[in-house]
Amino acid sequence: MSASDEDQDVYFYKVLKSALHHPRIEKRREMVYVLGELRDTRALAALETIMTEEDPFLVSEAVKAAGKIGGSRAIDLLLIMMHHPSFMVRGEVALAMGRIDHPDREELLNQLLNDISPYVANCANIALSRNDRRRTCYGKRCRQIR
């Protein structure tokens, strides 16, 4: 990457980070969504800050973005957010956990199956069933190849 590419990269992330403090909450949610779509681990620090906000819609979007980015830091953030007071956030954690490769994923999703909120339990069930379908499809492909 050339120096000018690095300058553009730094500028781009500065613009995104400044948009995360925009007075309109919709703009902030849009920027959090963009960070998730970029799937760049450098965005996790900004997402961690967003996860301390009071708006459960904004926090849910940050959880979803962290799940898209993945990696060990994202998993740490999801583990913390499993205990968030908002059922919407915990439901998004369940869906994000279903997309991330983690050795304890099924155990964590089983914990969320027992959540007090039926919404969270349903999200955990969806995430677990997606994982089962992936395994089943993979098994079918293996049999077809042989």
GROMACS elastic network, one bead per residue, 0.5 to 0.9 nm:
[ bonds ]
;  ai    aj funct       b0    kb
    1     4     6  0.82181   500
    1     5     6  0.60170   500
    1     6     6  0.66832   500
    2     5     6  0.51802   500
    2     6     6  0.63455   500
    2     7     6  0.87290   500
    3     6     6  0.50521   500
    3     7     6  0.61954   500
    3     8     6  0.86687   500
    4     8     6  0.61658   500
    4     9     6  0.84818   500
    5     8     6  0.50850   500
    5     9     6  0.60657   500
    5    10     6  0.86305   500
    6    10     6  0.61384   500
    6    11     6  0.85005   500
    7    10     6  0.51514   500
    7    11     6  0.60866   500
    7    12     6  0.85027   500
    8    11     6  0.50012   500
    8    12     6  0.59673   500
    8    13     6  0.86433   500
    9    12     6  0.50944   500
    9    13     6  0.63567   500
    9    14     6  0.86431   500
   10    13     6  0.53091   500
   10    14     6  0.61689   500
   10    15     6  0.86923   500
   11    14     6  0.50492   500
   11    15     6  0.62210   500
   11    16     6  0.86609   500
   12    15     6  0.52225   500
   12    16     6  0.63027   500
   12    17     6  0.86946   500
   13    17     6  0.59980   500
   13    18     6  0.84697   500
   13    42     6  0.89804   500
   13    43     6  0.83727   500
   14    17     6  0.51034   500
   14    18     6  0.61104   500
   14    19     6  0.85695   500
   15    18     6  0.51715   500
   15    19     6  0.62171   500
   15    20     6  0.88037   500
   16    19     6  0.50701   500
   16    20     6  0.64744   500
   16    31     6  0.64537   500
   16    32     6  0.86469   500
   16    34     6  0.85450   500
   16    35     6  0.79751   500
   17    20     6  0.51254   500
   17    21     6  0.72382   500
   17    31     6  0.82344   500
   17    43     6  0.87201   500
   17    46     6  0.70326   500
   18    21     6  0.55326   500
   18    22     6  0.69602   500
   19    23     6  0.88195   500
   19    27     6  0.70366   500
   19    28     6  0.62153   500
   19    31     6  0.65082   500
   20    23     6  0.88596   500
   20    25     6  0.88179   500
   20    27     6  0.75733   500
   20    29     6  0.78876   500
   20    30     6  0.88071   500
   20    31     6  0.62115   500
   20    32     6  0.71609   500
   20    46     6  0.81081   500
   20    50     6  0.80311   500
   21    24     6  0.85366   500
   21    25     6  0.86969   500
   21    27     6  0.88806   500
   21    28     6  0.67052   500
   22    25     6  0.70148   500
   22    26     6  0.88218   500
   22    27     6  0.64914   500
   22    28     6  0.60114   500
   23    26     6  0.88724   500
   23    27     6  0.80055   500
   23    28     6  0.79971   500
   24    27     6  0.55565   500
   24    28     6  0.67172   500
   25    28     6  0.50085   500
   25    29     6  0.62734   500
   25    30     6  0.86590   500
   25    55     6  0.88401   500
   25    58     6  0.76864   500
   26    29     6  0.51276   500
   26    30     6  0.62201   500
   26    31     6  0.87161   500
   26    58     6  0.85787   500
   27    30     6  0.50337   500
   27    31     6  0.62513   500
   27    32     6  0.86672   500
   28    31     6  0.51585   500
   28    32     6  0.62565   500
   28    33     6  0.86407   500
   28    58     6  0.75201   500
   29    32     6  0.50638   500
   29    33     6  0.61840   500
   29    34     6  0.86787   500
   29    57     6  0.79401   500
   29    58     6  0.55891   500
   29    59     6  0.87438   500
   29    61     6  0.65534   500
   29    62     6  0.80660   500
   30    33     6  0.50386   500
   30    34     6  0.62808   500
   30    35     6  0.87542   500
   30    61     6  0.87724   500
   31    35     6  0.62256   500
   31    36     6  0.86978   500
   32    35     6  0.50949   500
   32    36     6  0.64291   500
   32    37     6  0.87874   500
   32    46     6  0.88009   500
   32    47     6  0.72482   500
   32    50     6  0.84518   500
   32    58     6  0.79426   500
   32    61     6  0.64575   500
   32    62     6  0.58925   500
   32    65     6  0.67233   500
   33    36     6  0.51750   500
   33    37     6  0.63250   500
   33    38     6  0.88019   500
   33    61     6  0.64937   500
   33    62     6  0.74445   500
   33    64     6  0.80773   500
   33    65     6  0.61581   500
   34    37     6  0.50070   500
   34    38     6  0.62411   500
   34    39     6  0.88432   500
   34    65     6  0.81724   500
   35    38     6  0.51984   500
   35    39     6  0.66616   500
   35    40     6  0.72900   500
   35    43     6  0.62260   500
   35    44     6  0.86594   500
   35    47     6  0.83604   500
   35    62     6  0.87412   500
   35    65     6  0.65688   500
   35    66     6  0.86668   500
   35    69     6  0.84836   500
   36    39     6  0.52783   500
   36    40     6  0.76052   500
   36    43     6  0.80042   500
   36    61     6  0.86808   500
   36    62     6  0.78195   500
   36    64     6  0.72354   500
   36    66     6  0.63692   500
   36    67     6  0.78404   500
   36    68     6  0.56346   500
   36    69     6  0.59989   500
   37    40     6  0.83546   500
   37    65     6  0.71408   500
   37    68     6  0.70845   500
   37    69     6  0.78552   500
   38    41     6  0.89491   500
   38    43     6  0.86585   500
   38    68     6  0.87461   500
   38    69     6  0.77429   500
   39    42     6  0.88287   500
   39    43     6  0.80181   500
   39    65     6  0.78632   500
   39    66     6  0.82638   500
   39    68     6  0.61701   500
   39    70     6  0.77248   500
   40    43     6  0.58663   500
   40    44     6  0.78827   500
   40    69     6  0.61145   500
   40    70     6  0.89514   500
   41    44     6  0.55493   500
   41    45     6  0.83460   500
   41    66     6  0.85926   500
   41    69     6  0.62241   500
   41    70     6  0.77115   500
   41    71     6  0.76247   500
   41    73     6  0.82793   500
   41    74     6  0.82308   500
   42    45     6  0.66784   500
   42    46     6  0.81359   500
   43    46     6  0.54630   500
   43    47     6  0.62783   500
   43    48     6  0.87295   500
   43    66     6  0.84596   500
   43    69     6  0.84532   500
   44    48     6  0.59765   500
   44    49     6  0.86376   500
   44    65     6  0.86821   500
   44    66     6  0.66139   500
   44    69     6  0.80138   500
   44    73     6  0.74456   500
   44    74     6  0.68519   500
   44    77     6  0.87566   500
   45    48     6  0.51091   500
   45    49     6  0.65338   500
   45    50     6  0.88575   500
   46    49     6  0.51994   500
   46    50     6  0.63940   500
   46    51     6  0.87957   500
   47    51     6  0.61790   500
   47    59     6  0.85610   500
   47    62     6  0.55648   500
   47    63     6  0.78348   500
   47    65     6  0.78133   500
   47    66     6  0.71257   500
   48    51     6  0.50979   500
   48    52     6  0.70380   500
   48    62     6  0.78130   500
   48    63     6  0.88629   500
   48    66     6  0.87335   500
   48    74     6  0.89899   500
   48    77     6  0.70921   500
   49    52     6  0.56016   500
   49    53     6  0.74813   500
   50    53     6  0.54737   500
   50    54     6  0.89994   500
   50    58     6  0.73531   500
   50    59     6  0.62893   500
   50    62     6  0.65797   500
   51    54     6  0.82359   500
   51    56     6  0.88321   500
   51    58     6  0.78033   500
   51    60     6  0.80708   500
   51    62     6  0.63306   500
   51    63     6  0.74094   500
   51    77     6  0.87393   500
   51    81     6  0.80776   500
   52    55     6  0.89846   500
   52    59     6  0.74813   500
   53    56     6  0.77634   500
   53    58     6  0.75158   500
   53    59     6  0.65693   500
   54    57     6  0.89096   500
   54    58     6  0.81747   500
   54    59     6  0.75959   500
   55    58     6  0.54131   500
   55    59     6  0.62734   500
   55    60     6  0.85968   500
   56    60     6  0.58230   500
   56    61     6  0.84631   500
   56    86     6  0.64309   500
   56    87     6  0.87535   500
   56    88     6  0.67871   500
   56    89     6  0.63555   500
   57    60     6  0.50876   500
   57    61     6  0.62763   500
   57    62     6  0.87274   500
   57    88     6  0.76298   500
   57    89     6  0.77761   500
   58    61     6  0.51542   500
   58    62     6  0.63420   500
   58    63     6  0.87766   500
   59    63     6  0.62235   500
   59    64     6  0.86333   500
   59    88     6  0.89819   500
   59    89     6  0.65846   500
   60    63     6  0.50598   500
   60    64     6  0.62074   500
   60    65     6  0.86062   500
   60    88     6  0.65897   500
   60    90     6  0.81301   500
   60    91     6  0.84562   500
   60    92     6  0.60100   500
   60    93     6  0.80033   500
   61    64     6  0.50389   500
   61    65     6  0.61472   500
   61    66     6  0.86436   500
   61    89     6  0.84371   500
   61    92     6  0.81448   500
   62    65     6  0.50026   500
   62    66     6  0.61539   500
   62    67     6  0.85835   500
   63    66     6  0.51122   500
   63    67     6  0.62299   500
   63    68     6  0.87466   500
   63    74     6  0.86689   500
   63    77     6  0.80226   500
   63    78     6  0.68403   500
   63    81     6  0.77959   500
   63    89     6  0.72014   500
   63    90     6  0.89695   500
   63    92     6  0.64858   500
   63    93     6  0.62779   500
   63    96     6  0.72733   500
   64    67     6  0.50840   500
   64    68     6  0.63896   500
   64    69     6  0.88229   500
   64    92     6  0.62338   500
   64    93     6  0.72776   500
   64    95     6  0.79718   500
   64    96     6  0.59560   500
   65    68     6  0.50821   500
   65    69     6  0.62956   500
   65    70     6  0.86841   500
   65    96     6  0.85499   500
   66    69     6  0.50572   500
   66    70     6  0.60872   500
   66    71     6  0.87579   500
   66    73     6  0.87731   500
   66    74     6  0.53147   500
   66    75     6  0.80284   500
   66    77     6  0.77487   500
   66    78     6  0.76912   500
   66    96     6  0.78522   500
   67    70     6  0.52198   500
   67    71     6  0.86017   500
   67    74     6  0.65439   500
   67    75     6  0.76841   500
   67    78     6  0.77106   500
   67    92     6  0.89779   500
   67    93     6  0.78947   500
   67    95     6  0.83244   500
   67    97     6  0.68731   500
   67    98     6  0.88039   500
   67    99     6  0.68255   500
   67   100     6  0.65580   500
   68    74     6  0.88485   500
   68    96     6  0.73267   500
   68    99     6  0.75893   500
   68   100     6  0.79636   500
   69    74     6  0.70221   500
   70    73     6  0.76181   500
   70    74     6  0.52540   500
   70    75     6  0.67746   500
   70    96     6  0.89674   500
   70    99     6  0.85322   500
   70   100     6  0.62139   500
   70   101     6  0.81866   500
   71    74     6  0.54006   500
   71    75     6  0.63564   500
   71    76     6  0.88427   500
   71   100     6  0.80677   500
   71   101     6  0.85037   500
   72    75     6  0.50667   500
   72    76     6  0.62709   500
   72    77     6  0.87783   500
   72   102     6  0.88158   500
   73    76     6  0.50325   500
   73    77     6  0.63563   500
   73    78     6  0.87221   500
   74    77     6  0.50857   500
   74    78     6  0.62231   500
   74    79     6  0.86514   500
   75    78     6  0.50079   500
   75    79     6  0.61401   500
   75    80     6  0.86787   500
   75    97     6  0.79575   500
   75   100     6  0.78732   500
   75   102     6  0.79615   500
   76    79     6  0.51521   500
   76    80     6  0.64387   500
   76    81     6  0.87645   500
   77    80     6  0.51728   500
   77    81     6  0.62099   500
   77    82     6  0.87456   500
   78    82     6  0.61605   500
   78    90     6  0.89924   500
   78    93     6  0.59872   500
   78    94     6  0.87651   500
   78    96     6  0.79249   500
   78    97     6  0.74964   500
   79    82     6  0.52979   500
   79    83     6  0.78116   500
   79    93     6  0.81778   500
   79   108     6  0.86118   500
   80    83     6  0.62521   500
   80    84     6  0.76031   500
   81    84     6  0.50484   500
   81    85     6  0.88452   500
   81    89     6  0.72562   500
   81    90     6  0.66895   500
   81    93     6  0.68337   500
   82    85     6  0.89212   500
   82    89     6  0.78722   500
   82    90     6  0.53558   500
   82    91     6  0.85793   500
   82    93     6  0.61945   500
   82    94     6  0.79309   500
   82   108     6  0.89709   500
   82   112     6  0.79121   500
   83    86     6  0.85640   500
   83    89     6  0.89705   500
   83    90     6  0.69943   500
   84    87     6  0.75366   500
   84    89     6  0.65822   500
   84    90     6  0.62771   500
   85    88     6  0.88784   500
   85    89     6  0.79083   500
   85    90     6  0.79211   500
   86    89     6  0.53781   500
   86    90     6  0.64970   500
   86    91     6  0.86963   500
   87    90     6  0.50482   500
   87    91     6  0.59839   500
   87    92     6  0.85621   500
   87   115     6  0.89044   500
   87   116     6  0.87663   500
   87   117     6  0.63592   500
   87   118     6  0.89166   500
   87   119     6  0.70774   500
   87   120     6  0.62385   500
   88    91     6  0.51015   500
   88    92     6  0.62806   500
   88    93     6  0.86587   500
   88   119     6  0.77265   500
   88   120     6  0.73746   500
   89    92     6  0.51126   500
   89    93     6  0.62198   500
   89    94     6  0.87803   500
   89   120     6  0.86640   500
   90    94     6  0.63571   500
   90    95     6  0.88304   500
   90   112     6  0.80027   500
   90   115     6  0.88295   500
   90   119     6  0.89307   500
   90   120     6  0.60782   500
   90   123     6  0.88238   500
   91    94     6  0.51198   500
   91    95     6  0.64719   500
   91    96     6  0.86683   500
   91   112     6  0.83011   500
   91   117     6  0.88073   500
   91   119     6  0.64948   500
   91   121     6  0.75469   500
   91   122     6  0.79933   500
   91   123     6  0.54413   500
   91   124     6  0.71613   500
   92    95     6  0.50727   500
   92    96     6  0.60235   500
   92    97     6  0.84319   500
   92   120     6  0.79673   500
   92   123     6  0.74173   500
   93    96     6  0.50319   500
   93    97     6  0.59505   500
   93    98     6  0.85594   500
   93   112     6  0.89937   500
   93   120     6  0.86845   500
   93   123     6  0.86648   500
   93   124     6  0.86260   500
   94    97     6  0.50986   500
   94    98     6  0.63598   500
   94   108     6  0.83562   500
   94   109     6  0.62447   500
   94   112     6  0.67856   500
   94   113     6  0.88598   500
   94   120     6  0.70519   500
   94   121     6  0.83638   500
   94   123     6  0.58165   500
   94   125     6  0.85449   500
   94   126     6  0.85899   500
   94   127     6  0.66059   500
   94   128     6  0.89990   500
   95    98     6  0.51514   500
   95    99     6  0.68325   500
   95   109     6  0.89514   500
   95   123     6  0.59035   500
   95   124     6  0.64750   500
   95   126     6  0.73984   500
   95   127     6  0.53949   500
   95   128     6  0.89016   500
   96    99     6  0.52449   500
   96   100     6  0.65416   500
   96   127     6  0.80613   500
   97   100     6  0.52334   500
   97   101     6  0.79321   500
   97   102     6  0.80815   500
   97   105     6  0.64199   500
   97   106     6  0.87742   500
   97   108     6  0.80333   500
   97   109     6  0.72455   500
   97   124     6  0.85263   500
   97   127     6  0.73926   500
   98   101     6  0.79778   500
   98   105     6  0.71420   500
   98   106     6  0.83213   500
   98   109     6  0.77019   500
   98   124     6  0.77808   500
   98   126     6  0.82860   500
   98   128     6  0.65367   500
   98   129     6  0.89981   500
   98   130     6  0.73092   500
   98   131     6  0.68067   500
   99   127     6  0.76241   500
   99   130     6  0.87577   500
   99   131     6  0.83497   500
  100   105     6  0.77800   500
  101   104     6  0.88727   500
  101   105     6  0.72363   500
  102   105     6  0.51641   500
  102   106     6  0.85818   500
  103   106     6  0.78761   500
  103   107     6  0.87536   500
  104   107     6  0.53080   500
  104   108     6  0.61258   500
  104   109     6  0.85989   500
  105   108     6  0.51700   500
  105   109     6  0.60873   500
  105   110     6  0.85264   500
  106   109     6  0.50369   500
  106   110     6  0.60197   500
  106   111     6  0.86092   500
  106   128     6  0.70606   500
  106   131     6  0.88526   500
  107   110     6  0.50396   500
  107   111     6  0.63619   500
  107   112     6  0.88199   500
  108   111     6  0.50744   500
  108   112     6  0.64598   500
  108   113     6  0.87566   500
  109   113     6  0.62051   500
  109   114     6  0.89408   500
  109   121     6  0.86829   500
  109   124     6  0.54239   500
  109   125     6  0.77763   500
  109   127     6  0.75952   500
  109   128     6  0.69574   500
  110   114     6  0.68506   500
  110   121     6  0.86923   500
  110   124     6  0.72196   500
  110   125     6  0.83111   500
  110   128     6  0.83401   500
  111   114     6  0.54855   500
  111   115     6  0.69866   500
  111   121     6  0.88779   500
  111   124     6  0.86474   500
  112   115     6  0.50226   500
  112   116     6  0.87776   500
  112   120     6  0.65243   500
  112   121     6  0.58071   500
  112   123     6  0.84417   500
  112   124     6  0.58855   500
  112   125     6  0.86804   500
  113   116     6  0.87641   500
  113   118     6  0.84587   500
  113   120     6  0.69840   500
  113   122     6  0.71851   500
  113   123     6  0.81142   500
  113   124     6  0.55071   500
  113   125     6  0.65571   500
  114   117     6  0.83080   500
  114   118     6  0.87110   500
  114   120     6  0.85122   500
  114   121     6  0.62501   500
  115   118     6  0.71580   500
  115   119     6  0.86694   500
  115   120     6  0.62454   500
  115   121     6  0.57908   500
  116   119     6  0.88232   500
  116   120     6  0.78501   500
  116   121     6  0.78595   500
  117   120     6  0.53759   500
  117   121     6  0.64394   500
  117   122     6  0.86843   500
  118   121     6  0.50123   500
  118   122     6  0.60031   500
  118   123     6  0.85845   500
  119   122     6  0.50873   500
  119   123     6  0.62369   500
  119   124     6  0.86735   500
  120   123     6  0.50622   500
  120   124     6  0.61867   500
  120   125     6  0.85353   500
  121   124     6  0.50867   500
  121   125     6  0.61249   500
  121   126     6  0.86620   500
  122   126     6  0.61871   500
  122   127     6  0.86392   500
  123   126     6  0.50447   500
  123   127     6  0.62117   500
  123   128     6  0.86116   500
  124   127     6  0.50536   500
  124   128     6  0.61177   500
  124   129     6  0.85510   500
  125   128     6  0.51022   500
  125   129     6  0.60830   500
  125   130     6  0.85713   500
  126   129     6  0.51282   500
  126   130     6  0.61645   500
  126   131     6  0.87029   500
  127   130     6  0.51622   500
  127   131     6  0.64151   500
  127   132     6  0.88102   500
  128   131     6  0.51222   500
  128   132     6  0.63116   500
  128   133     6  0.87464   500
  129   133     6  0.61595   500
  129   134     6  0.86096   500
  130   133     6  0.51202   500
  130   134     6  0.62556   500
  130   135     6  0.87536   500
  131   134     6  0.51191   500
  131   135     6  0.63797   500
  131   136     6  0.86688   500
  132   135     6  0.51812   500
  132   136     6  0.61333   500
  132   137     6  0.86057   500
  133   137     6  0.59664   500
  133   138     6  0.83403   500
  134   137     6  0.52149   500
  134   138     6  0.60177   500
  134   139     6  0.85020   500
  135   138     6  0.50833   500
  135   139     6  0.61030   500
  135   140     6  0.87000   500
  136   139     6  0.50651   500
  136   140     6  0.63124   500
  136   141     6  0.87266   500
  137   140     6  0.50840   500
  137   141     6  0.62250   500
  137   142     6  0.86110   500
  138   141     6  0.51245   500
  138   142     6  0.62162   500
  138   143     6  0.87275   500
  139   142     6  0.50759   500
  139   143     6  0.63171   500
  139   144     6  0.87065   500
  140   143     6  0.51204   500
  140   144     6  0.61939   500
  140   145     6  0.86628   500
  141   144     6  0.50425   500
  141   145     6  0.61537   500
  141   146     6  0.87131   500
  142   145     6  0.52079   500
  142   146     6  0.63801   500
  143   146     6  0.53234   500
